[in-house]
Amino acid sequence: MNACLSLRHKNPEHIYGNRPLDNQFKIKKTGNSYILYDASILDDPSLQLFDCDYHTNSRNRQNNSALPPDKGVGRAKVIYFSNDNKRLVLKHYYRGGLVASLVKDRYLGFNIERTRAFREWRLLKSMHQLGLPVPVAVAARVEKGLFYYRADLITGEIENVKTLAERLSAQGIDESLWQKIGACIKLFHRKNIYHADLNARNILVADTEAVYLIDFDNSYFRAESASWKMANLARLKRSLLKFKKNTAGFNFSENNWTAFLEGYEG
């Protein structure tokens, strides 16, 4: 079995469920917050689930070393936590660019269905139904202000993985794994899914060599076109070359990229 296709077997059905989507997704309003959630995973999500400080302090009190350390990647920080025996990941949405210095986590908008969190959550659900190797969408929260919103996303943790950037910083990977990574990207492109930030940090490689994609903020289904798909691959290669330039001992070469393309085109 293609390692990239093994996600459904990695997510225990007794935790994440596999029921039809009808009546499974719900929206709960609490104060000025709207929570979109999967009722097969969470019964009644509270605002506390989206409190980064609460989870960090709780883990420190319990000295829970089983969970990975919190990570900050660029402007995105994720918190790992457990809830009802489920290992979850909380992401708060932060602005990028110059505007971030003024409004670091506020976005203009009025329609909750068009918010970044709700769009990413629903895209993850669609991709999971297609059998694509992505995290399980658990819940999204949008806190509405007068002219803006703040947002968070909770997904299931994919365990025993490292980012491609982490793997290549520590050691090289063989040709067959590069081919698996290429084949994985091809699966998404065949479904016309455009990943808005395809880079070496948003590709996860498991100990079993299964491959996953993460962080689909601003990503979407796109009309069939070879041009955007090639541009997507070019973006990934630029990311790898940037890591090679800035990271001593980063294991990436043109031969690796050739193997990647063989997997993509195979």
C-alpha contacts under 8 A as a table, 3 or more apart, distances in Angstrom:
res1	aa1	res2	aa2	distance
1	M	5	L	7.16
1	M	6	S	7.36
2	N	5	L	5.38
2	N	6	S	6.93
2	N	180	K	7.66
3	A	6	S	5.47
3	A	180	K	7.12
3	A	208	T	7.85
3	A	209	E	6.43
3	A	210	A	4.28
3	A	211	V	6.46
4	C	7	L	7.15
4	C	132	L	7.93
4	C	133	P	6.23
4	C	180	K	6.92
4	C	181	I	7.76
4	C	183	A	7.66
4	C	184	C	5.54
4	C	210	A	5.12
4	C	211	V	4.83
4	C	212	Y	6.60
5	L	8	R	7.55
5	L	131	G	7.04
5	L	132	L	6.63
5	L	133	P	6.24
5	L	210	A	7.78
6	S	9	H	5.45
6	S	10	K	6.48
6	S	133	P	7.26
6	S	210	A	6.85
7	L	10	K	4.94
7	L	11	N	6.43
7	L	131	G	7.47
7	L	132	L	7.28
7	L	133	P	5.15
7	L	134	V	7.38
8	R	11	N	5.52
8	R	12	P	7.91
8	R	131	G	6.86
8	R	133	P	7.85
9	H	12	P	6.97
11	N	15	I	7.50
11	N	16	Y	6.70
12	P	15	I	5.52
12	P	16	Y	6.35
12	P	17	G	7.69
13	E	16	Y	5.18
13	E	17	G	4.57
13	E	18	N	6.26
14	H	17	G	5.79
15	I	41	I	6.66
15	I	86	K	7.07
16	Y	40	S	6.85
16	Y	41	I	5.58
16	Y	136	V	7.59
17	G	40	S	5.96
17	G	41	I	6.96
19	R	24	Q	7.68
19	R	40	S	7.75
20	P	24	Q	7.23
21	L	24	Q	5.21
21	L	25	F	6.82
22	D	25	F	7.27
23	N	26	K	7.23
24	Q	38	D	5.79
24	Q	39	A	5.39
24	Q	40	S	6.41
25	F	36	L	7.03
25	F	37	Y	5.70
25	F	38	D	4.73
25	F	39	A	6.03
26	K	36	L	5.68
26	K	37	Y	5.49
26	K	38	D	6.47
26	K	39	A	6.68
27	I	34	Y	6.57
27	I	35	I	5.37
27	I	36	L	4.42
27	I	37	Y	6.41
28	K	34	Y	5.68
28	K	35	I	5.03
28	K	36	L	6.54
29	K	32	N	7.19
29	K	33	S	5.78
29	K	34	Y	4.57
29	K	35	I	6.33
30	T	33	S	5.22
30	T	34	Y	6.36
30	T	35	I	7.83
30	T	47	L	7.79
32	N	143	E	5.81
32	N	144	K	5.63
32	N	145	G	7.47
33	S	141	R	6.67
33	S	142	V	5.51
33	S	143	E	4.22
33	S	144	K	6.11
34	Y	112	I	7.89
34	Y	141	R	5.66
34	Y	142	V	5.24
34	Y	143	E	6.47
34	Y	144	K	7.98
35	I	45	P	7.68
35	I	139	A	6.77
35	I	140	A	5.60
35	I	141	R	4.44
35	I	142	V	6.53
36	L	118	F	7.13
36	L	139	A	5.50
36	L	140	A	5.13
36	L	141	R	6.40
37	Y	42	L	7.06
37	Y	45	P	7.66
37	Y	138	V	5.84
37	Y	139	A	4.16
37	Y	140	A	6.41
38	D	41	I	5.58
38	D	42	L	6.20
38	D	137	A	7.70
38	D	138	V	5.72
38	D	139	A	6.50
39	A	42	L	5.08
39	A	43	D	5.52
39	A	44	D	7.78
40	S	43	D	7.24
41	I	138	V	6.69
42	L	45	P	6.16
42	L	138	V	7.49
45	P	49	L	6.85
46	S	49	L	5.74
46	S	50	F	7.88
47	L	50	F	5.58
47	L	51	D	6.99
48	Q	51	D	5.13
48	Q	54	Y	7.28
49	L	55	H	7.98
50	F	90	L	6.94
50	F	141	R	7.40
50	F	152	D	6.74
50	F	153	L	8.00
50	F	154	I	7.83
51	D	54	Y	5.33
51	D	55	H	6.60
52	C	55	H	5.39
52	C	56	T	6.25
52	C	79	I	6.60
52	C	90	L	7.47
53	D	56	T	5.15
53	D	57	N	5.97
54	Y	57	N	5.30
54	Y	58	S	5.90
55	H	58	S	5.03
55	H	59	R	6.09
55	H	79	I	7.44
55	H	80	Y	7.85
55	H	81	F	6.22
56	T	59	R	5.31
56	T	60	N	6.27
56	T	79	I	7.32
56	T	81	F	7.97
57	N	60	N	5.06
57	N	61	R	6.15
58	S	61	R	5.15
58	S	62	Q	6.23
59	R	62	Q	5.08
59	R	63	N	5.70
59	R	64	N	5.42
59	R	81	F	7.45
60	N	63	N	4.87
60	N	64	N	6.86
64	N	67	L	6.38
65	S	68	P	7.26
67	L	80	Y	6.35
67	L	81	F	6.80
68	P	80	Y	6.43
69	P	79	I	7.75
69	P	80	Y	7.06
70	D	77	K	7.36
70	D	78	V	5.89
70	D	79	I	4.88
70	D	80	Y	6.09
71	K	77	K	5.62
71	K	78	V	5.48
71	K	79	I	6.89
72	G	75	R	7.02
72	G	76	A	5.80
72	G	77	K	4.12
72	G	78	V	6.43
73	V	76	A	5.25
73	V	77	K	6.04
73	V	201	R	7.96
74	G	77	K	7.74
75	R	94	Y	6.10
75	R	95	R	7.33
75	R	96	G	6.71
76	A	91	K	7.14
76	A	92	H	7.03
76	A	93	Y	6.75
76	A	94	Y	6.39
77	K	91	K	6.21
77	K	92	H	6.71
78	V	89	V	6.44
78	V	90	L	5.45
78	V	91	K	4.65
78	V	92	H	7.04
79	I	89	V	5.59
79	I	90	L	5.00
79	I	91	K	6.61
80	Y	87	R	7.34
80	Y	88	L	5.88
80	Y	89	V	4.66
80	Y	90	L	6.43
80	Y	157	E	7.74
81	F	87	R	5.99
81	F	88	L	5.43
81	F	89	V	6.36
81	F	90	L	7.78
82	S	85	N	6.14
82	S	86	K	5.44
82	S	87	R	4.60
82	S	88	L	5.85
83	N	86	K	5.19
83	N	87	R	6.63
83	N	88	L	7.23
86	K	156	G	7.57
87	R	156	G	6.20
87	R	157	E	5.55
88	L	154	I	6.65
88	L	155	T	5.73
88	L	156	G	4.53
88	L	157	E	4.89
89	V	154	I	5.47
89	V	155	T	5.29
89	V	156	G	6.05
89	V	157	E	5.65
90	L	152	D	7.03
90	L	153	L	5.79
90	L	154	I	4.55
90	L	155	T	6.74
91	K	152	D	5.56
91	K	153	L	5.19
91	K	154	I	6.38
92	H	151	A	6.20
92	H	152	D	4.44
92	H	153	L	6.57
93	Y	105	D	6.11
93	Y	117	A	7.87
93	Y	150	R	7.25
93	Y	151	A	5.69
93	Y	152	D	5.93
94	Y	100	A	7.52
94	Y	104	K	5.63
94	Y	105	D	4.36
94	Y	106	R	7.51
95	R	99	V	7.04
95	R	100	A	4.94
95	R	103	V	7.20
95	R	104	K	5.09
95	R	105	D	5.37
95	R	106	R	7.21
95	R	107	Y	7.85
96	G	99	V	6.77
96	G	100	A	5.25
96	G	104	K	7.60
97	G	100	A	5.74
98	L	101	S	6.08
98	L	102	L	7.87
99	V	102	L	5.45
99	V	103	V	6.21
99	V	104	K	7.25
100	A	103	V	5.19
100	A	104	K	4.19
100	A	105	D	7.34
101	S	104	K	5.93
103	V	106	R	5.58
105	D	150	R	6.04
105	D	151	A	7.90
106	R	148	Y	6.03
106	R	149	Y	5.58
106	R	150	R	5.14
107	Y	148	Y	5.17
107	Y	149	Y	5.33
107	Y	150	R	6.48
108	L	147	F	6.03
108	L	148	Y	4.31
108	L	149	Y	6.43
109	G	112	I	7.65
109	G	114	R	7.75
109	G	115	T	7.01
109	G	147	F	6.43
109	G	148	Y	5.40
109	G	149	Y	6.53
110	F	144	K	7.84
110	F	147	F	6.91
110	F	148	Y	7.07
110	F	149	Y	7.83
111	N	114	R	5.49
111	N	115	T	6.84
112	I	115	T	5.22
112	I	118	F	7.02
112	I	142	V	7.06
113	E	118	F	5.71
113	E	119	R	6.65
114	R	118	F	6.79
114	R	119	R	6.22
115	T	118	F	5.53
115	T	119	R	6.17
115	T	142	V	7.59
115	T	151	A	7.92
116	R	119	R	5.27
116	R	120	E	6.07
116	R	151	A	7.40
116	R	217	D	6.50
116	R	218	N	6.74
117	A	120	E	5.29
117	A	121	W	6.02
117	A	140	A	5.76
117	A	141	R	6.96
117	A	142	V	7.05
117	A	151	A	5.88
117	A	152	D	6.13
117	A	153	L	5.90
117	A	217	D	7.65
118	F	121	W	5.07
118	F	122	R	6.15
118	F	140	A	6.13
118	F	141	R	7.77
118	F	142	V	7.86
119	R	122	R	5.32
119	R	123	L	6.11
119	R	217	D	7.95
119	R	218	N	7.84
120	E	123	L	5.05
120	E	124	L	6.12
120	E	216	F	5.98
120	E	217	D	5.60
120	E	218	N	7.11
120	E	219	S	7.33
121	W	124	L	5.23
121	W	125	K	6.41
121	W	137	A	5.65
121	W	138	V	7.88
121	W	139	A	7.28
121	W	140	A	6.53
121	W	153	L	7.24
122	R	125	K	5.05
122	R	126	S	6.26
122	R	137	A	7.82
123	L	126	S	5.06
123	L	127	M	6.15
123	L	216	F	7.89
123	L	220	Y	7.01
124	L	127	M	5.13
124	L	128	H	6.03
124	L	134	V	6.89
124	L	135	P	7.20
124	L	136	V	6.87
124	L	137	A	5.89
124	L	216	F	7.71
125	K	128	H	5.13
125	K	129	Q	6.22
125	K	136	V	7.14
125	K	137	A	6.12
126	S	129	Q	5.19
126	S	130	L	6.43
127	M	130	L	4.97
127	M	131	G	6.50
127	M	132	L	5.46
127	M	133	P	7.95
127	M	134	V	7.20
128	H	131	G	5.03
128	H	132	L	5.38
128	H	133	P	7.03
128	H	134	V	6.48
128	H	135	P	7.90
128	H	136	V	7.03
129	Q	132	L	7.49
132	L	187	L	7.37
132	L	188	F	7.28
133	P	211	V	7.13
133	P	212	Y	4.94
133	P	213	L	6.53
134	V	212	Y	5.68
134	V	213	L	5.54
134	V	214	I	6.13
135	P	155	T	6.03
135	P	156	G	5.79
135	P	157	E	6.84
135	P	158	I	6.55
135	P	212	Y	7.99
135	P	213	L	7.93
135	P	214	I	6.75
136	V	155	T	5.37
136	V	156	G	5.06
136	V	157	E	7.93
137	A	154	I	6.58
137	A	155	T	4.61
137	A	156	G	6.61
138	V	153	L	7.89
138	V	154	I	5.46
138	V	155	T	4.95
138	V	156	G	6.58
139	A	153	L	6.04
139	A	154	I	5.08
139	A	155	T	6.93
140	A	151	A	7.44
140	A	152	D	5.69
140	A	153	L	4.41
140	A	154	I	6.08
141	R	151	A	5.59
141	R	152	D	5.17
141	R	153	L	6.44
142	V	149	Y	6.41
142	V	150	R	5.79
142	V	151	A	4.54
142	V	152	D	6.68
143	E	149	Y	5.40
143	E	150	R	5.13
143	E	151	A	6.19
144	K	147	F	7.84
144	K	148	Y	6.17
144	K	149	Y	4.40
144	K	150	R	6.65
145	G	148	Y	5.04
145	G	149	Y	5.50
158	I	161	V	6.84
159	E	206	A	7.65
160	N	206	A	5.66
160	N	207	D	6.01
161	V	204	L	6.00
161	V	205	V	5.34
161	V	206	A	4.06
161	V	207	D	6.16
162	K	165	A	7.99
162	K	166	E	6.01
162	K	167	R	6.32
162	K	204	L	5.51
162	K	205	V	5.51
162	K	206	A	6.45
163	T	166	E	5.12
163	T	167	R	6.34
163	T	200	A	6.84
163	T	201	R	5.26
163	T	202	N	6.65
163	T	203	I	5.60
163	T	204	L	4.37
163	T	205	V	6.10
164	L	167	R	5.08
164	L	168	L	6.15
164	L	200	A	5.21
164	L	201	R	6.06
164	L	202	N	7.62
164	L	203	I	5.53
164	L	204	L	5.74
164	L	205	V	6.23
165	A	168	L	5.28
165	A	169	S	6.06
165	A	200	A	4.99
165	A	201	R	5.50
165	A	240	L	7.86
165	A	243	F	7.55
166	E	169	S	5.10
166	E	170	A	6.40
166	E	201	R	7.79
167	R	170	A	5.36
167	R	171	Q	6.02
167	R	172	G	7.28
167	R	173	I	7.75
167	R	205	V	7.91
168	L	171	Q	5.16
168	L	172	G	5.47
168	L	173	I	7.14
168	L	250	F	5.63
168	L	251	N	4.99
168	L	252	F	7.03
169	S	172	G	7.95
169	S	247	T	7.23
169	S	248	A	7.86
169	S	249	G	6.47
169	S	250	F	4.67
169	S	251	N	6.37
170	A	249	G	7.88
170	A	250	F	7.41
170	A	251	N	7.89
171	Q	250	F	7.70
171	Q	251	N	6.30
172	G	251	N	5.04
172	G	252	F	7.33
173	I	177	L	6.47
173	I	178	W	7.12
173	I	251	N	7.96
174	D	177	L	5.61
174	D	178	W	6.60
175	E	178	W	5.12
175	E	179	Q	6.25
175	E	256	N	6.73
175	E	259	A	5.74
175	E	260	F	7.83
176	S	179	Q	5.02
176	S	180	K	6.30
176	S	259	A	7.60
177	L	180	K	4.89
177	L	181	I	6.26
177	L	209	E	6.92
178	W	181	I	5.10
178	W	182	G	6.30
178	W	256	N	6.57
178	W	257	W	7.66
178	W	259	A	5.72
178	W	260	F	4.75
178	W	263	G	7.20
179	Q	182	G	5.02
179	Q	183	A	6.10
179	Q	259	A	5.47
179	Q	260	F	4.69
179	Q	261	L	7.12
179	Q	262	E	6.14
179	Q	263	G	3.84
179	Q	264	Y	6.93
180	K	183	A	4.97
180	K	184	C	6.05
180	K	211	V	7.28
180	K	260	F	7.53
180	K	263	G	5.99
181	I	184	C	5.02
181	I	185	I	6.43
181	I	211	V	6.34
181	I	260	F	6.48
181	I	263	G	7.12
181	I	264	Y	7.80
182	G	185	I	5.31
182	G	186	K	6.31
182	G	259	A	7.97
182	G	260	F	4.64
182	G	261	L	5.95
182	G	262	E	7.21
182	G	263	G	4.57
182	G	264	Y	4.14
182	G	265	E	7.84
183	A	186	K	4.98
183	A	187	L	6.43
183	A	260	F	7.87
183	A	263	G	4.74
183	A	264	Y	4.53
183	A	265	E	7.53
183	A	266	G	7.33
184	C	187	L	5.26
184	C	188	F	7.02
184	C	211	V	6.72
184	C	212	Y	7.51
184	C	264	Y	7.49
185	I	188	F	5.45
185	I	189	H	6.44
185	I	264	Y	6.82
186	K	189	H	4.96
186	K	190	R	6.01
186	K	264	Y	5.34
186	K	265	E	7.67
187	L	190	R	5.25
187	L	191	K	6.66
188	F	191	K	5.23
188	F	192	N	6.35
188	F	193	I	5.33
188	F	194	Y	7.63
189	H	192	N	4.69
189	H	193	I	5.52
189	H	194	Y	7.04
189	H	229	K	6.68
190	R	193	I	7.61
191	K	221	F	7.73
192	N	221	F	5.54
192	N	222	R	5.40
192	N	223	A	6.58
192	N	224	E	6.01
193	I	219	S	7.38
193	I	220	Y	5.77
193	I	221	F	4.51
193	I	222	R	6.01
194	Y	219	S	5.59
194	Y	220	Y	5.50
194	Y	221	F	6.06
194	Y	222	R	6.17
194	Y	228	W	7.98
194	Y	229	K	7.63
194	Y	232	N	7.63
195	H	198	L	5.63
195	H	216	F	6.13
195	H	218	N	7.84
195	H	219	S	4.92
195	H	220	Y	7.07
195	H	232	N	7.42
196	A	216	F	6.89
196	A	217	D	7.11
196	A	218	N	5.95
196	A	219	S	4.91
196	A	220	Y	8.00
197	D	202	N	7.67
197	D	215	D	7.72
197	D	216	F	7.55
197	D	219	S	7.98
197	D	235	R	7.96
198	L	202	N	6.32
198	L	203	I	7.82
198	L	232	N	6.76
198	L	233	L	7.85
198	L	235	R	6.54
198	L	236	L	5.51
199	N	202	N	5.53
199	N	203	I	6.99
199	N	235	R	6.94
199	N	236	L	4.76
199	N	237	K	7.87
199	N	239	S	5.40
199	N	240	L	7.38
200	A	203	I	5.67
200	A	236	L	6.75
200	A	239	S	6.22
200	A	240	L	6.26
201	R	204	L	7.48
202	N	213	L	5.82
202	N	214	I	5.15
202	N	215	D	6.23
203	I	211	V	7.09
203	I	212	Y	5.84
203	I	213	L	4.80
203	I	214	I	6.44
204	L	211	V	5.69
204	L	212	Y	5.03
204	L	213	L	6.16
204	L	214	I	7.44
205	V	208	T	7.98
205	V	209	E	5.69
205	V	210	A	5.84
205	V	211	V	4.77
205	V	212	Y	6.57
206	A	209	E	4.90
206	A	210	A	5.17
206	A	211	V	6.41
207	D	210	A	7.40
216	F	219	S	5.07
216	F	220	Y	7.97
225	S	228	W	6.08
225	S	229	K	6.84
226	A	229	K	5.21
226	A	230	M	6.18
227	S	230	M	5.31
227	S	231	A	6.21
228	W	231	A	4.88
228	W	232	N	6.03
229	K	232	N	4.97
229	K	233	L	6.44
230	M	233	L	5.10
230	M	234	A	6.17
231	A	234	A	4.92
231	A	235	R	6.19
232	N	235	R	5.14
232	N	236	L	6.57
233	L	236	L	5.11
233	L	237	K	6.31
234	A	237	K	5.07
234	A	238	R	6.18
235	R	238	R	5.16
235	R	239	S	6.33
236	L	239	S	5.05
236	L	240	L	6.39
237	K	240	L	5.06
237	K	241	L	6.18
237	K	257	W	7.84
238	R	241	L	5.10
238	R	242	K	6.02
239	S	242	K	5.09
239	S	243	F	6.30
240	L	243	F	5.17
240	L	244	K	6.22
240	L	252	F	7.10
241	L	244	K	4.95
241	L	245	K	6.16
241	L	252	F	7.69
242	K	245	K	5.09
242	K	246	N	6.18
243	F	246	N	5.16
243	F	247	T	5.47
243	F	250	F	6.85
244	K	247	T	5.43
244	K	248	A	7.15
244	K	249	G	7.56
244	K	250	F	5.08
244	K	251	N	7.22
244	K	252	F	6.68
245	K	248	A	7.68
247	T	250	F	5.59
252	F	256	N	6.25
252	F	257	W	7.91
253	S	256	N	5.18
253	S	257	W	6.63
254	E	257	W	5.00
254	E	258	T	6.21
255	N	258	T	4.98
255	N	259	A	6.35
256	N	259	A	5.15
256	N	260	F	6.23
257	W	260	F	4.85
257	W	261	L	6.20
258	T	261	L	5.16
258	T	262	E	6.26
259	A	262	E	5.00
259	A	263	G	6.45
260	F	263	G	5.26
260	F	264	Y	6.26
261	L	264	Y	4.79
261	L	265	E	5.92
262	E	265	E	5.25
262	E	266	G	5.70
263	G	266	G	5.10
